[in-house]
Amino acid sequence: MEPTAVLYEGTPGDRLLTDGLTVVGAEAADVVPEALRLVGEGWARLELCGGLPVDVAAEVRAALAGDDRPDPVRLGLNRYGFESLELIADFKAAFGRGEVRPQVFLVPARDGVERVEHPDATIIPVGSLWETEGLAVDLAGAGVGMIELYGGLGTDHAAAVWRGSGGRIPVGFVGYDD
């Protein structure tokens, strides 16, 4: 797996830092500089949170265009499948009204990755699809407002979340433009 940095808009700072995965919060105005810092530190893959607008992703892409590394950084943006659109629109509307609903980021379970509780989001490592689906059952029961997948967790894990939550939690996963 490529060393992956996850960047989301939220309280600035590292939420998780291992040799192969980091999760970092940044204020909106600092997303591009923070992305450039992460790339400068050698992170080969940069995944942007679903809460970041597509124009911000385009700004990050433009800022990376001058990167002269032999292997360009892969840039991904977290987005939601058709089945999740109404639920994530409701989540966004509630957020706009000041209602804070719990957010969860799922990442691959590997050495050094532990559960992180933070006011912005809870980060939970998962291994198998079975584990992901079972966790989604529990998270749906706990009233989690949305789940985003990072670090290479893709459509199979998104489907496991959707099944496990009984379609009650919107699930986003990263797509790349390369």
Phi, psi and omega in degrees: 000138178291142174302125190240132173248128176257130182236126179228157176278120181176195180305124183299143174129169179283134174258328181211135178215113174230180179297327186248353184209134172225147174236124188229134173264148178211148173291155185309315183292344184255006183298311182296309178300324179292321177299316179295323177298314181298316178297319178298333178278355175104008178290124187276337181228132180240122180246127183259141181298150177295343177281350179275131180294155181298330178292329175291319176300320178295323177295319177296314179303313180297320179294328180279347184300331180275001181294123184258022177293147181297326176249109183298151177290134174278130180245125179236154179233131180283127179222170187246143176289163182308320183294340183262355190298314180295321181292319180286329175295321177294319177301314181296317179298317178298317178300318178297332177274000180090006177276120180263120176250143182302138178242141180232135171251124174261136180227160179295140175284126178200175182306130175087352182266119179234163176298137179233124175261124180217149180303329180286315185196151172263132179255126183231124176282141177227152178253274187279164174297323179299316179296317180298315181295317178296320178297320180298326175301311181295318182293324176296318178295333180273357177081026177298139185273332177194156177231134173238143182255138182222173174070025179099358174288122188243217189297324180297317178289324177298317178296323178295320177296314182300313179297311184297324181277356183065029180073021182262348181238127174292139182234128178247150176216160189277134170243149182247155179257020175245000000 
